[in-house]
Amino acid sequence: QVQLVESGGGLVQPGGSLRLSCLASGTIFSFDRMAWYRQAPGKERELVAVITSGGNTVYGYSVKGRFTISRGNAKNTVYLQMNSLQPEDTAVYYCNAPFAGTNWWGKGTLVTVSS
């Protein structure tokens, strides 16, 4: 059973930074693709960033230039460096990895941007 566990969320002031981490377990195989999504209250879940095993990245329009996705040296780890955070970035952030015909999700970590 694949498990994705996010960490690093919290309360931050506008203009601040946070780094989210996602660690996957339950498989000996490496994921071809890992991603971060977010869901704000009353809104649909949206893509934040995707990274492939080859290091190619895609970012959502609203975070481009402020957020950076990267993969760790340990297998199936992914990070999200978030800079210049704004109140509209407040959401639950989810780690995602499609693998073996299933779209695996973590339980999410809450990021709150507020003064």
N, C-alpha and C positions, 0 to 999 in steps of 0.2 A: 504494500500500500504506500503510494507516494504521499508524502506530507510536505507542505510548504509552510514555513514559519517566518513571519515578518517581525521586525523589531525596529526601534529607533524613532517611533512617533512621539508626539508630545505637543506642548504648548510653546509657541515661539512668537515673538513680536514681528510686526511687518518689517520687511527688509532683512530679516534674519535668515539663518540657514539650518537645515537638518540633513542628516544622512540616514536613509533607510537601508536595512539589510534584509535579505531573504535567503534562508538556508533550506535546501531541499534534502529529503532523506527518503529511503525506501526503494532505491534503485541503484544498480551498479553502472547504469548507462548515463551518458551525458545528454542533457537536453539540447536539441538543435536551436531552440528559441526560448527565451525567457522575457517576461514583460511585467510592467507595472501598469495597473489601472487604478482609477479612483472613482469614488462615488460620494458626491456631496448630498446633504439632506434635500430630499424632494427632487433629485435629479437622477438621470440614468447614469449607469457606469460608463466611464469613458477611458479610452486609451491614453496613457501618459507617455510611455516609451517602451520600445522593443529592442532587444539585442540578440543577434544570432551567434552561433558558435564561432563564426568567422569574424565577429566583431562589428558587423554592420549594424547600424542603429537607425531607428525612426522615432521621431518625437511628435507628440500632439502639438497642434499649432500654438496653444496657449502657454506651453512651457518651453518652447524652443528658445535656446539661448540662456535659459535660467537653470534648467535641470540637466543632469548628466547621468546616463545609465552606464554601468560597467559590470563586468563579470569578475568574480574573485578568482584567485589562484586555486582555491578548493573547488572541487567539482560541484556544479549545480548551485553556485552562490551568485547572487546578483545584488547590486547596490544601486541606490538612487540618491545622488547628491542634489539637494534642492537649495538653490540660492535665491536671493531677492524675493523671498516668500511674501505673498499678498493674502489678504483675507479671503479672496476668491479661491485660494488654493486649499482652504479648509475642506477636508474630506477624509473618508476612510480609504487608505491606500492598500491595494491588494496585489500580491505577487501572483503571477500566472505562468504556467508552463504546459503547453500542449505536448502530450506524450502517450504513445501506445494507444491512440484512438480516444483518449480522454483529455478534457481540458481541466487541468488541475488548478485549484485555487487555494490560497492561504485564507486564514480567517480575517486578515486585515489588521492594520495599525492606524490609529486615529491621529491625524495631524490637524492641529488647531492653530490658526494664525490670527492673533488678536492682541491689541494693546491693553 
